[in-house]
Amino acid sequence: MPTAPEAVLDLQLTNRTTGADGVVVLEFRDPSGADLPAWTPGAHIDLVLTSELTRQYSLCGDPADTGTWRVAVLREALGRGGSQFVHDKLSEGDHVTVRGPRNHFELEPSPRYVFIAGGIGITPILTMARAAENAGADWTLVYGGRSRSSMAFADTLVAHFGDKVVVHPQDERGLIDLPGLLGEVRDNTLVYCCGPAPLLDAVTGHCDGWPSGALHIERFAAKDLEEPVRAEGFEVELALSGKTVAVAPEQSILQAVTAAGVQVLSSCEEGTCGTCETAVLGGTVDHRDSLLTADEQAANDTMMICVSRATCPRLTLEM
């Protein structure tokens, strides 16, 4: 997990184009011409759109292009307002505060990959496919969407990679054949998937028999939460600041420490972006995020304090 301080940059929107029906592609540069921080496939950035509106978008450009950050944004009619702001308010020449990059969806080295993307979930997968090709790995990408016209970068992917990319518009071909794609466990093969929750859940189910660690998914929306393991409140000892903060049953740790005057960087507040990730020094965690893998949660050394809680009376955090 990344531990270095994230950059907070004032960037200029230098290019805005249409990527597909309902999708806008934005390119940002430093107004001074300075290089931007390095990033790796799977990384995302925060666009701080207003004081109350910050959203995360996967970088989908070329990591070798140190001068440009590119994202693609789908207009979500039933969303929380971020995508509508991007589509309706941002114009070329505008300055935007950008935080990051941050990567909880790293592409691990492997001789073989199966990439599965649904809709705008193509954005992190796009850079992974390029990286796999550059590494000489054996890979295939199955890219699903409602219709061909709604699928950003589909033509570019096919033009560059040919039959390694299978474009699967639902209105033409139905749902992706996941049993055929994942039914046979393959050795030394990693599966990476990003897209809507029903696709992620289906892929997870079909990978039940695959080795631990073979499946990697990224969620754009938080998974449904069950009741917390511990119904009572608990205490959080902040090792760096020397404070001990009580967390009430109806409070998140983030809310409690913020009320106690501790400054914490946060964004989504639903356990999907990783901004508030905090090291755990003592106690056991009730992980409720949609980001960490099962193995990462079992390690009990980091947590997302916006949603995750304690299973014990007291946690010690590196804050």
N, C-alpha and C positions, 0 to 999 in steps of 0.2 A: 504494500500500500504506500502511496506517496506521502512523504512527510515534509518535503520542502515547502516553504511559504509560496502561496499562489500569487501570480502576477495580477495586479489590478491596473488595467490599461484604458486609456482614452483612445479608441480607434475610430477610424472614419469608414463609413460604408461607401466603398468605391465602385461597386458593381452590383446591380440587382437585375436578375433575369427570371423568366418563368421556366421552371424545371419540369412541370407536368400540370395537369389540371389540379388547381388548388395548392400547388407547391411553388414557393418562391425561393430562389437561390441567392444568397447574400455573400459578398466577399468584403472582408475588412482588412485594412492596412493601417500601420502607424502613420499619422500625418507627417512625421519627420522623416519617414523612409527607413526607420530603424528596423532591424530584424525582430521578429516575434519569437517568444519562447518556443523551444522545440516540443514536439508532441509525437505520440506513437498511435498506430491504428487502434480505434476503440475509444479515444479520448473525446471529452466534450468540454464545452465552455459555458459560462453563464453570461447571458445578455441581461444587463441591468437596465430594463426598459423605462421604469419609473421608480420612485422611492418605495412603492408598494408592489412592484411587478418585476420579478426576476425569473427568467426561464433558462433551462438547460437545453443545448442543442449539440448533437454530435458533429465533430469536425469531419468533413467529407472531401477535403482537398488532398493535396500531395504533401506529405510531411517534409519532403525535400525542398519545397517552396517556403523558404523562411520568411518571406515578406507578406504572405497572404494567409488568412484564415477564412475558410469557406464553410457555410452551413446551409442546410435546406430545411425549410419550415412548411409544414402542412397546415393549412387553415382548418382549425377544429371548431366547427360551428357550436358544439356543445362543450367546449373547453372552458378554461377559467380566465380567458381574455388575453393571454400572452400571444398566441398565434394571430389573433385578430389585430392586435396592436402592431405586430410585425408587418402584416399584410397591408394594413390601412394607414399606418403612421410613418413607417420608416422609408426614407427616400435617399437616393444617392447623394452623397455629400454630408449626410447627418453624422454626428458624433455619438458614439455609444460607449458606455462604460462596460468593459468586458473583463471577467475574472476567469482565471484558469491558466493553462489547461489542467484537467483532472481525468484520471483514467482508472476506472474500476472494471474495465472490460478488455483487459490486455490480451493481445494475440500471443499465445504461448507457442514456442517452437514445436513443430511436428512435421513428420514426412507427409501426412495426409490430413485433409480437412473436408468437412461437409459444412457449407454455409447455407443458412436458410434465412431469408428475409421476407417480411410481410409489410407492404406499403412503405411508409416513410422509415421503417426499420432498415431500409437499404443503406442509410447514411453511414453507420459505422462499418457495416459489412463491405461496403464498396472499397474502403481503404484496406480492409483485411485481405480481400481478394487480390488486390494489387500487390500487397506485401507477400502473400503466399506465392504468387507468380514470380516475383523477383527473387524469392528464396529457392526457387526450383522445386517447390512442393507439389504434390499431386492434390488437386482440389476440384470441387464442383460447387456451383452456386445455384440454388433453386430460389427464384424470386417471384413471390405471389403478390397479387394486388386485385382490386375490384375490377379494373379494366386496364387495357394497355395504355390508354391515354392518361391514366392516373399514376403511372409508374415512372418516377423520376429516374434518370440515368439508364433506363433499360436499353435503349438503342446504343448508347456509348459502350456499355458492358459487352453486348453481343458483338459490336464492331471490333473491340479490342481482344476479346477472349473466345469468341466463336462458341463452339458447342460445350465449353466448360460452364456456360451460363444457360440455364433453362428459365425462360420467362413464362410465367404461369398465370395469365389473367383469369380470374374466376369466371367472368362472363363468357369466356371462350372454352375453358378447360375444366371448370369446376374447382374443387379444393385440391390442394397439393396431396399427392399420394404418399403420406408419411409412412405407412406400413411398408411400402415398397422401398422407400428411401432409407429408413432406419431400422427395419425389421431384422436385418442381419447385422450382428455386431461385427465391427471391423477392428482389427488390432492396429495399434499405433495411429489412431484416427481421432481427431478432435472435432466436435460439433459446436458450431457457433450460430446462435439464433437471436434475432431481434425483430420485434413486431408487436402486434396487438396481443392482449392477454390470452384469447382463445388459442392462438397459434402457439404461444409459449407453453401453455398448459398441455396442449396436445403433443408437442415435441418432447416435453419433459416426460409424459407418460410413455411415449414410444422409446425413450432412452433408459427406461428402468433397468434393463438388463445390461446396459453398457457399463464399462469400468468406471469406478468413482473418479471424478475429475474430467471425464471425457466431454461432458456437456457444459457449455458456457452460454448463459442467456443474459440479456439486458432488457429490463422493463422500463417503459415510458410512463407507466401509471402504477401506483402502489397496489400490491396484492391485498385482498381482503384480510383484515386482522381478526384473530380470535381474541377472547378475553385474556388479559395478562395473566402470567403464571402466579404473580403475587398481587392479591387484591389490595393489600395494605400499602401505606406509604413506606418510604425508606429514606435513608440518608446517603448523601454523596459527599465524600471527602475530596476536596480539590487540592491535590498534592502541591501544585506550584504556587497557588495563591494563599494556601494555608487556611482556607475557609471550609466549613462543613455546612451543607445546605440540605434542608428537609424538602423532600419531594412528596407532595400530597397525591392521593390516588388519582385525582382528576387532572394532575399536572404532568407535563413532560419534563424530563431533566433539563432540556433546553429552556423551557419557560421558567423553571425554578432558579437556575443559575443566572439567567438574564435578569430576573427580578432581584437577585442578590447583588447585582452590579458587576457581574463578570461578563466581559465582552466576548461573544462567540460568533464566528462567521457561520451563517446558515442561509438556506435558500428555500428548498422545496417544502420542508417541514412535514414530509410524508415518507421519508426513508428511501428515496429513489436517486438522489443526486450525489450524495457523499460529502457535501460541503461541511457538515458538522461532525465528521468522523473524529473520534476521540480515543486515545489509547487508554486501555483498562489496566490498572496496576494491581487491583485487588477486588475480590468479590466475584459473583457469577452473574451473567447477563441473560435476560430474557430478550433474545434478538427478535425484533419485529419489523426489520427493514426488508426491502425488496431488492437488495443490492449484493450483500455478502453471500458467498457460496456456503454450502453446508459445512465444508471443511474450515472455511474462514470463521464461521460462527462458532464452531466447536473449539477453535483455538482460544477463544475468550480473551483476546488481547486487544480488541478494538470494537467500537460500537458506534451506531448512529444515535446521538442523544436526542434527536427530535421525536423518535418513536420508540426506541428500545428502552427497556426498563431493567430493574434488578429482580433476581429471584431470591435475594437474601436481604437482611436488614440494612446492609451498608456496602456501597461501592466506593472504590478509590479510583479516581480518574486523573489523568495527566493534564490538569488545567490549572 
